[in-house]
């Protein structure tokens, strides 16, 4: 489902938000080249099969940011689930 562009951001604000997204993706393990690949080559059903770059250029900032939040949350959850210390603490909480 297509949505109207989110005109709440000026071009400068949109640029800063995109830079923040790049930092977040980098903090979760993507190299700069993979971040570029993610923006320009990966199409997502959440973005009506558009790449994040295409959606961003159309002003669909909210949808791209929601996708990033979903991806980061999923990665964070996976990292927690694979961490023996977290698993032990979780087990200890259940006692």
matplotlib code that plots the C-alpha trace (Angstrom):
import matplotlib.pyplot as plt

x = [0.0, 1.5, 1.4, 1.7, 5.2, 6.1, 6.7, 7.6, 11.4, 13.3, 16.0, 18.6, 16.8, 16.3, 20.0, 20.8, 18.2, 19.8, 23.2, 21.8, 20.5, 23.9, 25.5, 22.9, 23.5, 27.2, 26.8, 25.0, 27.8, 27.3, 30.4, 30.1, 29.8, 27.1, 25.2, 25.4, 24.2, 21.3, 20.1, 20.4, 20.0, 17.7, 14.0, 11.5, 7.9, 7.4, 8.4, 6.2, 9.2, 11.2, 14.7, 15.1, 16.8, 13.9, 11.4, 13.6, 13.8, 10.0, 9.8, 8.6, 10.9, 8.7, 8.4, 12.1, 12.8, 10.2, 12.0, 15.3, 13.8, 12.4, 15.8, 17.8, 15.3, 15.5, 19.3, 19.5, 17.1, 19.2, 22.4, 20.8, 19.5, 23.0, 24.7, 25.3, 25.5, 22.1, 20.7, 22.0, 20.6, 17.2, 17.2, 18.2, 15.3, 12.9, 13.9]
y = [0.0, 3.3, 6.2, 9.9, 11.3, 12.4, 16.1, 16.7, 16.8, 19.4, 18.2, 19.0, 17.1, 14.1, 14.1, 14.0, 11.2, 9.2, 9.7, 8.5, 5.4, 4.8, 5.0, 2.6, 0.1, 0.4, -0.1, -3.3, -4.7, -3.5, -2.2, 1.0, -0.9, -3.1, 0.0, 1.4, -1.9, -2.0, 1.5, 0.9, -2.8, -4.4, -4.2, -4.8, -5.8, -3.3, -0.6, -2.0, -3.8, -0.5, -0.1, 2.1, 4.7, 4.9, 5.2, 7.8, 9.8, 9.7, 11.2, 8.1, 8.7, 7.1, 3.8, 3.6, 4.4, 1.8, -0.8, 0.1, -0.2, -3.6, -4.8, -3.4, -4.9, -8.3, -8.2, -7.1, -9.9, -12.4, -11.2, -11.4, -14.9, -16.1, -14.6, -17.2, -14.5, -13.2, -16.7, -17.4, -14.1, -14.8, -18.3, -16.8, -14.3, -17.2, -18.8]
z = [0.0, -1.1, 1.4, 0.9, 1.3, 4.8, 4.1, 7.8, 7.0, 5.2, 2.7, 5.3, 8.0, 5.7, 5.0, 8.7, 9.3, 6.5, 8.1, 11.4, 9.7, 8.2, 11.7, 13.2, 10.4, 10.9, 14.7, 14.0, 11.9, 8.3, 6.6, 4.7, 1.4, 2.8, 4.0, 0.5, -0.9, 1.6, 0.5, -3.2, -3.9, -1.3, -2.1, 0.7, 0.7, 3.6, 1.0, -1.7, -3.2, -3.4, -2.2, 0.9, -1.4, -3.7, -0.9, 0.8, -2.4, -2.6, 0.9, 2.6, 5.5, 8.2, 6.3, 5.8, 9.5, 10.6, 8.4, 10.0, 13.5, 12.6, 11.2, 14.1, 16.7, 15.0, 14.9, 18.5, 19.6, 17.7, 19.3, 22.8, 22.1, 21.0, 24.0, 26.8, 29.4, 28.5, 28.4, 31.9, 33.2, 31.7, 33.2, 36.6, 36.4, 35.9, 39.2]

ax = plt.figure().add_subplot(projection="3d")
ax.plot(x, y, z, "-o")
ax.set_aspect("equal")
plt.show()
